[in-house]
Structures are given as C-alpha cells and as structure tokens.
Amino acid sequence: MPTKSQHPETLVLHAGYRSDPATNAVAVPIYQTTSYQFRDSKHAADLFGLAELGNIYTRIMNPTTAVLEERAAALDGGVAALALASGQAASLFAVQNVCQAGDNFVSSTDLYGGTWNLFLNTMMKTMGMEVRFVDPADPENFRRATDARTRCYYAETLPNPKLEVFPIAEVAKIGRELGVPLIVDNTAAPVLC
C-alpha cells in the first residue's frame, strides 16, 4: 500500500498493509500456510507464468512477507524489496541479479568473513564470476579495477570486524560515471541511523 507519509515511524507501522475488511484487524496477520487456492486453472497458469502477481507457494511469496518487503522499500524510498532468509542469501541474490558467468564485480576487501568466503569460493569457483577485491581506503581503486565485464561494486557500510565506514558517496560517484551500480550491505546502519 503506497503511503504519502515520509515519516519513518509511520512507514514502519503502516506501509504495505491495509486493515483486513473481513476481520477489521489492524495488525498484519501471520500467514502460516505454504500453499494457496487458485480460482481456476487459468488463474493458476497466470500466476505460475508470472502474468499475474499473487500467492503461489510460501517460499516464493507470502502475504506476511509481502508487507515486510513493502515496508522496507517504503523506508528506503525504493520501488521494491525482497526479504530473504539470511544476509548471505541477500548478498548472493544482489550480485547474481547483475552478474553471470564470465562477468566480474569489484568488492571492498573490508567484508564479513562469510561474505568474503562466499565471493571467493562459491561465486568464483562454481559460478564462473570473478571477484576483484580492492582496498576501499582509496575509492579510485574501484575505478582502476573496472573493465568492460564489471557489472557491479559491492561493499558493507560498517564491515565486521573492522567497522570503518565505507566511502559510499565517492564510490557511487565513480560507479555512476562508469555505469556500474553500487550494491551496499547496510545491515549495520538501519534506516533510522
């Protein structure tokens, strides 16, 4: 549900949900189901063919999760969000959204160890993507590591355990100049900070 309010407190409470007309419940219900009923075979075909948005199976979409995603997008001023089960899944999805085998991405060396391992061992060895680690202390390192196959830059706002603030504005500017999007794991700095 779009809201005109720009106040984070209002968005946290109301974005993405209207009260249920059948129950008048104001709070978002928790839908503990895995499957959904289809009106007819055409409805099912449209949903599975992605011609119509709707619930198919909870792993793909769930009304409770949809509210979370809409609220996250509203809080960040985005058009959409995707809730995943872990930060590692989010990092993988974000990079895979723009990279494929044969492509590369440039990443800050200052990362959570699990993310470093995911990029170095999983994405490089099994997915055919090259990660180029650079020291973010000099944002120009991102430019120097970029070539025609570079699909994104990756960083964490406050990487664990170093906790040195990543130079988002500087690297984003370089990315805009070169047409390379910057993906930032902002786990450590929620919207209200």
C-alpha positions, 0 to 999 in steps of 0.5 A: 500500500503506497503511503504519502507519509515520509515519516519513518515511524509511520512507514514502519507501522503502516506501509504495505498493509491495509486493515483486513475488511473481513476481520477489521484487524489492524495488525498484519496477520501471520500467514502460516500456510505454504500453499494457496487456492487458485480460482481456476486453472487459468488463474493458476497458469497466470500466476505460475507464468508470472502474468499475474502477481499473487500467492503461489507457494510460501517460499516464493511469496507470502502475504506476511512477507509481502508487507515486510518487503513493502515496508522496507522499500517504503523506508528506503524510498525504493520501488521494491524489496525482497526479504530473504532468509539470511544476509548471505542469501541477500548478498548472493541474490544482489550480485547474481541479479547483475552478474553471470558467468564470465562477468566480474564485480569489484568488492571492498576487501573490508567484508564479513568473513562469510561474505568474503568466503562466499565471493571467493569460493562459491561465486568464483569457483562454481559460478564462473564470476570473478571477484576483484577485491580492492582496498576501499581506503582509496575509492579510485581503486574501484575505478582502476579495477573496472573493465568492460565485464564489471557489472557491479561494486559491492561493499558493507557500510560498517564491515565486521570486524573492522567497522570503518565506514565505507566511502559510499558517496565517492564510490557511487560517484565513480560507479555512476560515471562508469555505469556500474551500480553500487550494491551496499550491505547496510545491515549495520546502519538501519534506516533510522541511523 
